[in-house]
Amino acid sequence: MSDRKLVVWLNEVGIEDVELVGGKNASLGEMIKGLSPMGIKIPMGYVVTADAYRYFIEYNQLKEKITEALKGLDPNNVEDLAKRGLEVREMIKGGEFPEDLKQQIIDYYHQLSHMYDQHYVDVAVRSSATAEDLPDASFAGQQDTYLNIKGDESLLNAVRSCFASLFTDRAISYREAFGFDHFSIGLAVGIQKMVRSDLAAAGVGFSLDTESGFRDVVLINGSYGLGEMVVQGAVTPDEWLVFKPTFKQGYEAIIEKKLGKKDKKMVYGTTEDERVKVVPVPEEKQKQFCLTDEEVLKLADWIIKIEEYYSNKYNKWTPMDVEWAKDGEINELFIVQARPETIHSRKDHSKITVYKITEPYEERQKKVLVTGIAVGDKVATGNVKLMYSLEDAKDFKAGDVLVTDMTDPDWEPIMKQASAIVTNRGGRTCHAAIVARELGVPAVVGTGNATEVLKDGQLVTVSCAEGDVGYVYDGKIDYEVEEVDINSLPKTKTPIMMNVASPEGAFDFSFLPNAGVGLAREEFIINNYIGIHPLALIKFEEIKEKDSELAKIIEDKTFGYDNKEEYYIKKLSYGIARIAAAFYPKPVIVRFSDFKSNEYANLIGGKYFEPIEENPMIGWRGASRYYSPQFKEAFGLECKAILRVRNKMGLTNVKVMVPFCRTPEEGEKVLKVMEEFGLKKGENGLEVYVMCELPSNVVLADQFSQHFDGFSIGSNDLTQLTLGLDRDSSLVAHLYDERNEAVKRLIAQVIKTAKAHGRKIGICGQGPSDYPDFAQFLVEQGIDTISINPDAVLKTTKAIYEIEKKLGLH
């Protein structure tokens, strides 16, 4: 056997050695050689090779026995699969090591212990299949891992168990399903110094957004203790997004930060039988992020460098899936694993399959049963199958919706048959999420209570087509599917921008043809991300004195934030930043809040700060709030959020817009207040626009031009105020039409005035999205940009191209 390489150090191998050491180990060796010189810390270790595995199988004459045990297996019969799988694994675990192999494994272990100045060094023992390019090879958790292994005998047992894990039920099932010979695949075992993350934190990172495939961000998930809890989905981890382009320019570009539910962690056990154990996390620690911002940025830097290294190596863009760990003894970060991400790097973004819920929003909201983190962007309907263990799989039917606490790798044969997956626990990088993505199945993870709310056999619709939030609806919800080839769309001369309300869909929308965002509304972010009236946060001490129940609700919502105002500023800045990053470096026009008093009153604590108005639609809204003594401080929080996005995160493509500004004098007052809070027009290239949505904006457009850089026509309000009708009233709804001659004349007039004064003018109202002929009218008037809803981009683009052709622009 001396001609075979049985054991090798990690720094002796690279990615060309997959057949010998498996994908994970080849990648680790490559990084130790190529990335350690860049300052990326990777723990040392060695590999028991695939040759050693084959030697072990031959020495124990197991090939014939295993073949016999699996003869005639039906991989879809879960009970038969479990019985035979166990028999094969027991055979392997009962095998003896050839003496020369056993000696080498132990010798290398002693050398590694000496390297780390320990009698018996603590190691992670990980399986790594050698046939990495097989369809089943990239599935999460395919083979086993053993943590905190110490001592010669424990190590040998762990290596044997890893060999046996090549024959887990799920691995047998996949190879049978794809027609692969069980012995065409080898298994190597990586033995690597453990990082003491049981005393700190661990998690995963991706060099792209795992849902949309958006490549300009690094996504990092983390939780306390050993990283297995994040991978298994046993906790909802903390989550960070770092924007690569401005990070590389030197900005602290954390554009999103979400506190997870880290109520338990996996730590080292204290006995031979209990290598690891799960313990609760104190509440105070749960309120904190498991990494500092500096550590997040350091990890992001490493992940970007790893991506660049592998992209150069493979000569193509190679996004990476990375495991990291922080050692609590020495307070250092380490990369413990890296592999190419296999789903989104292969995705063709020129073809878009759009799943669109067609049932009205109000109707379907009544049917929401549970919500969680959306995985994928599809919709599926099926009957609920509650599963608490694999025994419940007997009556699982293909097309059922799998509902469980959390999935585990043994369930993959069942997950393949599910139309959708719903779990109580887990984040977007947990096992259920990774497998759902690979299978192309919609999943809603981290719901908290799906197994309590959903009933066995109940018909539900699982929707991941509405942004980051996944919904499980009662019964069947109407939806449609559209396949679009972006390359077939004509190129227009008039720039087409998008109206984006929800930050959650921004990365997906960025793949549509666009010239940026003509309207990013703050209202959605305030409503859905924040939920609390800004003055209830500013005056929290007063709230505490007069309404202890409300104060408790606010305390719960602002969990993890010491400063209530900071909660508002940061949450708002993350929502804005996500949209700005998605379209960077194209312009993104953010409109300051335009809630009416009745809408503000609906926010938590709003009743204490809002007047009751007879007609809020034309009452205290927009600009009139910003400089009023009652609201000025609250507006200041919005200014600080914009400053944070532009100056701290480097997203200077953000421009701002003032809504419902009745007079030029009002505009001047607003600009002064903005300046008081550090947001000055012209500074750092800041442009300030004004909405053109009142007849006074049109009539005095020449005067508004002296204060603002440009206009955006809000055709919704302009129509109602020109025609004197309430657009919320069904009694006069039949009169509401942006294409009314009076409205069109005003629009034509303001475009002309803006152009005469050298000001930019676009439109962001609903009209062009609903009526392609209205979009054509705007082009005829010479409008600079048209901003439409994402779902109207395709039809409006075609309509604009047609009129441009008629006007001789093509």
ZAMARGU-4260 file (C-alpha; in steps of 0.2 Angstrom, whole numbers, plus 5000, padded with zeros to 4 digits):
<rodrens>
0) 5000/5000/5000 | 5015/5011/5001 | 5012/5018/4983 | 4996/5026/4989 | 4994/5042/4998
5) 4985/5038/5014 | 4987/5054/5024 | 4992/5071/5018 | 4994/5088/5027 | 4981/5101/5021
10) 4995/5113/5015 | 5001/5099/5003 | 4985/5099/4993 | 4975/5111/4982 | 4959/5111/4971
15) 4967/5100/4958 | 4967/5086/4971 | 4948/5084/4973 | 4949/5065/4968 | 4962/5062/4982
20) 4955/5073/4996 | 4937/5078/4992 | 4931/5095/4988 | 4931/5103/5005 | 4949/5098/5009
25) 4955/5102/4992 | 4948/5120/4995 | 4955/5121/5012 | 4972/5116/5006 | 4971/5129/4992
30) 4966/5143/5004 | 4980/5139/5016 | 4993/5140/5002 | 4985/5155/4992 | 4976/5165/5005
35) 4986/5164/5021 | 4999/5175/5014 | 4985/5188/5013 | 4981/5188/5031 | 4966/5176/5030
40) 4967/5164/5045 | 4963/5146/5042 | 4966/5132/5055 | 4979/5119/5051 | 4975/5100/5049
45) 4977/5085/5038 | 4967/5073/5027 | 4964/5054/5028 | 4963/5052/5009 | 4950/5043/4997
50) 4964/5030/4994 | 4964/5027/5013 | 4945/5024/5012 | 4946/5012/4998 | 4961/5003/5007
55) 4950/5001/5022 | 4935/4994/5012 | 4947/4982/5003 | 4955/4977/5019 | 4939/4973/5027
60) 4932/4964/5011 | 4916/4975/5012 | 4913/4979/4994 | 4904/4962/4990 | 4894/4963/5007
65) 4888/4981/5004 | 4883/4977/4986 | 4873/4962/4992 | 4865/4972/5006 | 4859/4985/4994
70) 4853/4973/4980 | 4835/4976/4974 | 4833/4992/4985 | 4818/5003/4981 | 4825/5021/4986
75) 4808/5028/4988 | 4803/5015/5001 | 4809/5025/5017 | 4808/5010/5029 | 4817/4998/5017
80) 4830/5012/5014 | 4833/5015/5033 | 4835/4996/5037 | 4848/4993/5023 | 4857/5009/5026
85) 4859/5005/5045 | 4865/4987/5040 | 4879/4995/5028 | 4884/5008/5041 | 4886/4995/5055
90) 4897/4984/5044 | 4909/4999/5040 | 4909/5004/5059 | 4914/4987/5063 | 4929/4986/5052
95) 4947/4986/5057 | 4960/4999/5052 | 4975/4991/5042 | 4990/4994/5054 | 5000/5006/5043
100) 4985/5017/5040 | 4981/5017/5059 | 4998/5022/5063 | 4999/5036/5050 | 4982/5044/5056
105) 4989/5044/5074 | 5006/5050/5070 | 4999/5065/5061 | 4987/5068/5075 | 5002/5069/5087
110) 5011/5081/5076 | 4996/5092/5075 | 4994/5092/5094 | 5012/5097/5095 | 5010/5111/5083
115) 4996/5119/5094 | 5006/5115/5110 | 4993/5103/5117 | 4994/5085/5123 | 4978/5080/5113
120) 4972/5094/5102 | 4954/5096/5099 | 4949/5093/5081 | 4934/5093/5069 | 4933/5077/5059
125) 4923/5081/5043 | 4919/5069/5028 | 4922/5076/5011 | 4915/5066/4995 | 4927/5066/4980
130) 4914/5066/4966 | 4910/5084/4969 | 4903/5087/4952 | 4889/5074/4954 | 4872/5081/4955
135) 4870/5075/4973 | 4887/5082/4978 | 4883/5099/4982 | 4868/5095/4994 | 4869/5102/5011
140) 4875/5090/5025 | 4878/5076/5013 | 4890/5067/5025 | 4894/5068/5043 | 4905/5079/5054
145) 4911/5076/5072 | 4916/5090/5083 | 4928/5092/5098 | 4937/5075/5096 | 4952/5072/5107
150) 4963/5057/5109 | 4969/5043/5098 | 4954/5031/5100 | 4941/5044/5098 | 4949/5050/5082
155) 4949/5033/5075 | 4931/5030/5079 | 4926/5047/5071 | 4936/5043/5055 | 4927/5026/5054
160) 4910/5035/5057 | 4914/5047/5043 | 4918/5032/5031 | 4901/5025/5036 | 4892/5041/5032
165) 4895/5039/5014 | 4881/5027/5016 | 4868/5038/5025 | 4850/5035/5019 | 4850/5051/5009
170) 4867/5047/5000 | 4861/5030/4995 | 4845/5037/4989 | 4853/5050/4978 | 4866/5038/4970
175) 4852/5025/4967 | 4841/5039/4959 | 4854/5046/4948 | 4861/5028/4943 | 4878/5030/4951
180) 4889/5016/4956 | 4891/5017/4975 | 4910/5013/4973 | 4913/5026/4960 | 4913/5039/4974
185) 4927/5040/4987 | 4927/5048/5004 | 4941/5058/5012 | 4941/5064/5030 | 4948/5081/5035
190) 4955/5082/5053 | 4957/5101/5057 | 4961/5110/5073 | 4944/5116/5081 | 4941/5135/5083
195) 4935/5138/5100 | 4919/5146/5094 | 4909/5137/5108 | 4916/5152/5118 | 4911/5165/5104
200) 4902/5163/5088 | 4902/5155/5071 | 4892/5155/5055 | 4892/5156/5036 | 4895/5169/5023
205) 4891/5170/5005 | 4899/5182/4992 | 4882/5185/4984 | 4864/5187/4990 | 4858/5169/4991
210) 4840/5173/4986 | 4841/5184/4971 | 4859/5180/4965 | 4863/5198/4967 | 4882/5198/4966
215) 4887/5215/4974 | 4884/5210/4992 | 4892/5199/5005 | 4879/5190/5016 | 4885/5185/5033
220) 4875/5174/5046 | 4881/5171/5063 | 4876/5164/5080 | 4884/5160/5097 | 4893/5144/5099
225) 4898/5131/5086 | 4892/5134/5069 | 4882/5118/5067 | 4867/5127/5075 | 4866/5139/5060
230) 4869/5126/5047 | 4855/5115/5055 | 4843/5129/5056 | 4841/5126/5075 | 4842/5145/5078
235) 4838/5161/5068 | 4855/5169/5066 | 4860/5187/5065 | 4862/5193/5048 | 4872/5206/5039
240) 4874/5213/5021 | 4889/5222/5016 | 4889/5231/4999 | 4905/5227/4990 | 4908/5242/4978
245) 4907/5255/4992 | 4916/5244/5004 | 4931/5243/4992 | 4931/5262/4992 | 4934/5262/5011
250) 4916/5265/5017 | 4908/5255/5032 | 4896/5248/5020 | 4885/5237/5031 | 4869/5240/5022
255) 4858/5229/5032 | 4859/5221/5050 | 4845/5210/5057 | 4846/5203/5075 | 4842/5185/5075
260) 4834/5174/5089 | 4849/5166/5096 | 4841/5158/5112 | 4853/5143/5112 | 4870/5138/5107
265) 4881/5122/5105 | 4896/5121/5116 | 4909/5108/5121 | 4903/5094/5131 | 4911/5088/5147
270) 4912/5069/5145 | 4918/5057/5133 | 4900/5052/5128 | 4895/5070/5126 | 4907/5079/5115
275) 4895/5094/5112 | 4879/5100/5120 | 4866/5113/5118 | 4864/5126/5131 | 4852/5142/5133
280) 4859/5159/5129 | 4856/5173/5143 | 4843/5186/5137 | 4856/5200/5138 | 4867/5191/5126
285) 4852/5188/5114 | 4850/5207/5113 | 4867/5209/5106 | 4874/5205/5089 | 4886/5190/5090
290) 4899/5200/5080 | 4905/5218/5081 | 4903/5229/5065 | 4923/5229/5063 | 4922/5210/5064
295) 4908/5209/5050 | 4919/5221/5039 | 4934/5210/5042 | 4925/5194/5037 | 4917/5203/5022
300) 4935/5208/5016 | 4941/5190/5018 | 4925/5183/5008 | 4928/5196/4994 | 4946/5190/4993
305) 4942/5172/4993 | 4929/5175/4979 | 4942/5185/4969 | 4955/5171/4972 | 4944/5157/4966
310) 4937/5168/4951 | 4955/5170/4945 | 4959/5152/4948 | 4943/5146/4938 | 4944/5161/4925
315) 4926/5165/4928 | 4915/5173/4942 | 4915/5160/4956 | 4904/5166/4971 | 4909/5157/4987
320) 4900/5149/5001 | 4911/5151/5017 | 4910/5144/5035 | 4918/5156/5048 | 4922/5154/5066
325) 4928/5166/5080 | 4939/5159/5093 | 4934/5165/5111 | 4950/5160/5119 | 4961/5171/5108
330) 4947/5183/5101 | 4952/5179/5083 | 4942/5176/5067 | 4945/5161/5056 | 4939/5153/5040
335) 4936/5135/5042 | 4928/5130/5025 | 4925/5138/5008 | 4917/5130/4992 | 4910/5138/4976
340) 4891/5142/4977 | 4882/5131/4964 | 4865/5138/4962 | 4865/5157/4957 | 4882/5157/4948
345) 4873/5146/4935 | 4857/5156/4934 | 4853/5165/4918 | 4847/5182/4923 | 4842/5186/4905
350) 4827/5174/4907 | 4815/5179/4921 | 4801/5168/4927 | 4790/5179/4937 | 4778/5172/4949
355) 4764/5185/4953 | 4750/5184/4965 | 4735/5190/4957 | 4723/5189/4972 | 4720/5207/4979
360) 4731/5212/4993 | 4716/5215/5005 | 4708/5198/5001 | 4724/5188/5004 | 4729/5197/5020
365) 4714/5189/5028 | 4720/5172/5024 | 4738/5174/5031 | 4741/5159/5043 | 4760/5161/5046
370) 4775/5171/5039 | 4793/5169/5039 | 4809/5171/5029 | 4806/5168/5010 | 4817/5156/5001
375) 4816/5157/4982 | 4803/5167/4973 | 4790/5154/4968 | 4773/5150/4974 | 4766/5132/4977
380) 4749/5125/4983 | 4747/5109/4992 | 4741/5099/5007 | 4750/5101/5024 | 4760/5086/5030
385) 4766/5089/5048 | 4782/5079/5052 | 4790/5078/5068 | 4802/5064/5064 | 4806/5053/5049
390) 4793/5040/5055 | 4780/5052/5050 | 4786/5050/5031 | 4776/5034/5028 | 4761/5043/5022
395) 4770/5058/5014 | 4763/5061/4996 | 4772/5069/4982 | 4766/5087/4981 | 4762/5089/5000
400) 4769/5104/5009 | 4782/5098/5022 | 4779/5107/5038 | 4791/5104/5053 | 4801/5112/5067
405) 4817/5110/5057 | 4824/5098/5043 | 4839/5087/5044 | 4849/5080/5030 | 4841/5063/5032
410) 4825/5070/5026 | 4831/5075/5009 | 4823/5060/5000 | 4806/5067/5007 | 4810/5086/5004
415) 4813/5081/4985 | 4794/5076/4984 | 4788/5092/4993 | 4779/5106/4983 | 4785/5118/4997
420) 4794/5117/5014 | 4789/5127/5030 | 4799/5127/5046 | 4797/5134/5063 | 4816/5138/5065
425) 4831/5143/5054 | 4838/5157/5044 | 4841/5159/5026 | 4857/5149/5026 | 4850/5134/5036
430) 4849/5116/5030 | 4830/5118/5024 | 4834/5134/5015 | 4850/5127/5006 | 4841/5111/5000
435) 4825/5121/4995 | 4835/5132/4984 | 4844/5117/4976 | 4828/5109/4973 | 4819/5125/4966
440) 4806/5123/4979 | 4798/5138/4989 | 4802/5137/5007 | 4796/5148/5022 | 4809/5146/5036
445) 4809/5153/5054 | 4790/5155/5056 | 4791/5152/5074 | 4774/5143/5075 | 4770/5134/5059
450) 4768/5117/5067 | 4755/5124/5080 | 4745/5134/5067 | 4745/5123/5052 | 4734/5107/5052
455) 4738/5091/5045 | 4729/5089/5028 | 4725/5108/5027 | 4726/5115/5009 | 4738/5130/5009
460) 4747/5141/4997 | 4766/5145/5001 | 4771/5161/4993 | 4789/5167/4991 | 4785/5179/4977
465) 4782/5195/4988 | 4800/5199/4994 | 4810/5194/5009 | 4794/5189/5019 | 4787/5172/5015
470) 4768/5169/5017 | 4758/5154/5020 | 4740/5157/5015 | 4724/5147/5020 | 4717/5138/5004
475) 4722/5141/4986 | 4727/5159/4981 | 4727/5165/4963 | 4744/5168/4955 | 4751/5168/4937
480) 4768/5163/4930 | 4776/5173/4916 | 4793/5168/4907 | 4802/5184/4900 | 4817/5185/4889
485) 4825/5202/4894 | 4836/5202/4878 | 4820/5202/4867 | 4815/5219/4875 | 4818/5235/4864
490) 4830/5248/4870 | 4821/5265/4873 | 4829/5282/4871 | 4818/5288/4886 | 4826/5281/4902
495) 4814/5270/4911 | 4816/5270/4930 | 4806/5260/4943 | 4795/5264/4958 | 4801/5253/4973
500) 4792/5252/4989 | 4799/5237/4997 | 4817/5235/5000 | 4814/5216/5000 | 4811/5215/4981
505) 4825/5227/4976 | 4839/5214/4972 | 4827/5205/4961 | 4821/5220/4952 | 4838/5226/4949
510) 4839/5212/4935 | 4825/5221/4925 | 4831/5234/4912 | 4831/5250/4921 | 4839/5267/4923
515) 4838/5268/4942 | 4824/5271/4954 | 4812/5286/4951 | 4803/5284/4968 | 4808/5274/4983
520) 4795/5277/4996 | 4800/5278/5014 | 4782/5274/5020 | 4784/5255/5017 | 4800/5254/5027
525) 4793/5264/5041 | 4777/5254/5042 | 4785/5237/5040 | 4803/5238/5046 | 4800/5251/5060
530) 4781/5251/5065 | 4783/5264/5078 | 4779/5282/5077 | 4795/5292/5077 | 4789/5304/5091
535) 4785/5289/5102 | 4803/5284/5101 | 4810/5302/5104 | 4798/5305/5118 | 4799/5287/5125
540) 4802/5293/5143 | 4785/5302/5143 | 4777/5286/5135 | 4784/5276/5150 | 4776/5287/5162
545) 4758/5288/5155 | 4757/5271/5146 | 4767/5256/5153 | 4758/5244/5141 | 4763/5253/5126
550) 4781/5256/5133 | 4783/5237/5135 | 4777/5235/5116 | 4790/5248/5111 | 4804/5240/5122
555) 4800/5223/5114 | 4801/5230/5096 | 4817/5239/5099 | 4825/5224/5107 | 4844/5225/5105
560) 4844/5244/5103 | 4849/5254/5118 | 4844/5270/5110 | 4826/5272/5103 | 4830/5285/5091
565) 4845/5275/5084 | 4833/5261/5081 | 4823/5272/5069 | 4838/5280/5060 | 4846/5263/5058
570) 4831/5253/5052 | 4826/5267/5040 | 4844/5268/5034 | 4845/5249/5031 | 4829/5249/5021
575) 4835/5264/5010 | 4852/5257/5008 | 4846/5240/5001 | 4836/5249/4987 | 4851/5261/4984
580) 4863/5246/4983 | 4852/5236/4972 | 4853/5249/4958 | 4870/5257/4962 | 4878/5268/4954
585) 4861/5273/4945 | 4851/5286/4954 | 4839/5282/4967 | 4827/5295/4972 | 4820/5293/4990
590) 4805/5302/4994 | 4803/5308/5012 | 4789/5301/5022 | 4772/5306/5016 | 4760/5298/5028
595) 4744/5307/5032 | 4739/5310/5050 | 4727/5295/5050 | 4741/5284/5044 | 4754/5290/5056
600) 4741/5288/5070 | 4740/5269/5065 | 4759/5267/5070 | 4763/5261/5087 | 4761/5276/5099
605) 4754/5287/5085 | 4738/5291/5094 | 4747/5302/5106 | 4755/5313/5093 | 4742/5314/5079
610) 4728/5326/5077 | 4711/5320/5070 | 4708/5328/5053 | 4692/5328/5043 | 4701/5327/5027
615) 4719/5320/5030 | 4722/5318/5011 | 4724/5337/5010 | 4729/5340/5028 | 4745/5340/5038
620) 4756/5330/5027 | 4773/5331/5017 | 4782/5347/5018 | 4771/5355/5030 | 4776/5343/5044
625) 4795/5344/5042 | 4797/5362/5048 | 4783/5362/5061 | 4788/5363/5079 | 4777/5347/5083
630) 4786/5336/5070 | 4803/5344/5066 | 4813/5332/5077 | 4805/5317/5069 | 4809/5323/5052
635) 4827/5325/5058 | 4828/5306/5061 | 4824/5304/5042 | 4838/5317/5038 | 4850/5307/5049
640) 4846/5291/5040 | 4849/5298/5023 | 4866/5305/5029 | 4870/5288/5036 | 4867/5280/5019
645) 4876/5293/5009 | 4891/5297/5020 | 4894/5281/5031 | 4889/5268/5018 | 4895/5278/5003
650) 4878/5276/4993 | 4879/5294/4985 | 4868/5288/4971 | 4854/5293/4984 | 4844/5309/4980
655) 4830/5315/4990 | 4813/5322/4986 | 4801/5333/4996 | 4782/5328/4994 | 4767/5339/4995
660) 4776/5355/4995 | 4762/5368/4993 | 4772/5384/4990 | 4790/5389/4986 | 4792/5397/5003
665) 4788/5380/5011 | 4801/5372/5000 | 4814/5385/5007 | 4809/5381/5025 | 4811/5362/5022
670) 4829/5365/5014 | 4834/5375/5030 | 4828/5362/5042 | 4837/5348/5032 | 4853/5358/5033
675) 4850/5360/5052 | 4851/5341/5053 | 4867/5340/5042 | 4858/5336/5025 | 4863/5351/5014
680) 4858/5352/4996 | 4874/5351/4985 | 4885/5345/4998 | 4894/5328/4993 | 4883/5330/4977
685) 4866/5329/4985 | 4852/5333/4974 | 4835/5338/4981 | 4819/5336/4970 | 4801/5341/4973
690) 4786/5332/4969 | 4775/5340/4957 | 4758/5334/4963 | 4748/5350/4966 | 4742/5363/4953
695) 4752/5376/4963 | 4768/5366/4959 | 4764/5368/4940 | 4758/5386/4941 | 4774/5391/4951
700) 4786/5379/4943 | 4798/5393/4938 | 4799/5398/4957 | 4801/5380/4963 | 4815/5378/4950
705) 4825/5391/4960 | 4825/5380/4976 | 4825/5362/4969 | 4836/5352/4957 | 4821/5344/4948
710) 4803/5338/4948 | 4794/5322/4949 | 4776/5322/4943 | 4765/5313/4956 | 4750/5310/4944
715) 4740/5302/4957 | 4738/5317/4968 | 4739/5329/4954 | 4724/5321/4946 | 4713/5321/4962
720) 4718/5339/4966 | 4715/5345/4948 | 4698/5337/4947 | 4694/5340/4965 | 4690/5322/4969
725) 4695/5310/4983 | 4704/5296/4975 | 4699/5285/4990 | 4680/5288/4987 | 4672/5274/4977
730) 4657/5286/4974 | 4668/5297/4962 | 4680/5284/4956 | 4673/5283/4939 | 4679/5301/4936
735) 4697/5298/4942 | 4708/5297/4926 | 4726/5303/4924 | 4722/5305/4905 | 4709/5318/4908
740) 4713/5333/4897 | 4715/5345/4912 | 4728/5334/4920 | 4737/5332/4903 | 4738/5351/4900
745) 4746/5354/4917 | 4758/5340/4914 | 4763/5347/4897 | 4765/5364/4905 | 4776/5359/4919
750) 4788/5349/4908 | 4790/5364/4897 | 4793/5376/4912 | 4806/5364/4920 | 4815/5362/4903
755) 4815/5381/4901 | 4824/5383/4918 | 4836/5369/4915 | 4828/5357/4928 | 4826/5338/4927
760) 4808/5332/4926 | 4802/5314/4927 | 4786/5306/4933 | 4783/5293/4946 | 4764/5292/4947
765) 4754/5276/4944 | 4748/5282/4927 | 4761/5276/4915 | 4761/5259/4924 | 4743/5257/4921
770) 4741/5265/4904 | 4754/5263/4890 | 4745/5277/4880 | 4748/5289/4894 | 4767/5284/4894
775) 4767/5288/4876 | 4759/5305/4879 | 4773/5309/4891 | 4787/5304/4878 | 4778/5316/4866
780) 4780/5330/4878 | 4799/5327/4880 | 4799/5320/4898 | 4816/5316/4905 | 4812/5300/4914
785) 4797/5289/4917 | 4797/5279/4933 | 4785/5264/4933 | 4780/5249/4944 | 4792/5234/4942
790) 4777/5223/4936 | 4774/5236/4922 | 4792/5237/4915 | 4789/5225/4901 | 4773/5232/4893
795) 4778/5250/4896 | 4795/5248/4888 | 4786/5241/4872 | 4774/5255/4872 | 4787/5269/4874
800) 4798/5261/4860 | 4783/5261/4848 | 4780/5280/4851 | 4798/5284/4850 | 4798/5275/4833
805) 4784/5286/4827 | 4792/5301/4833 | 4808/5296/4823 | 4819/5294/4838 | 4825/5276/4832
</rodrens>
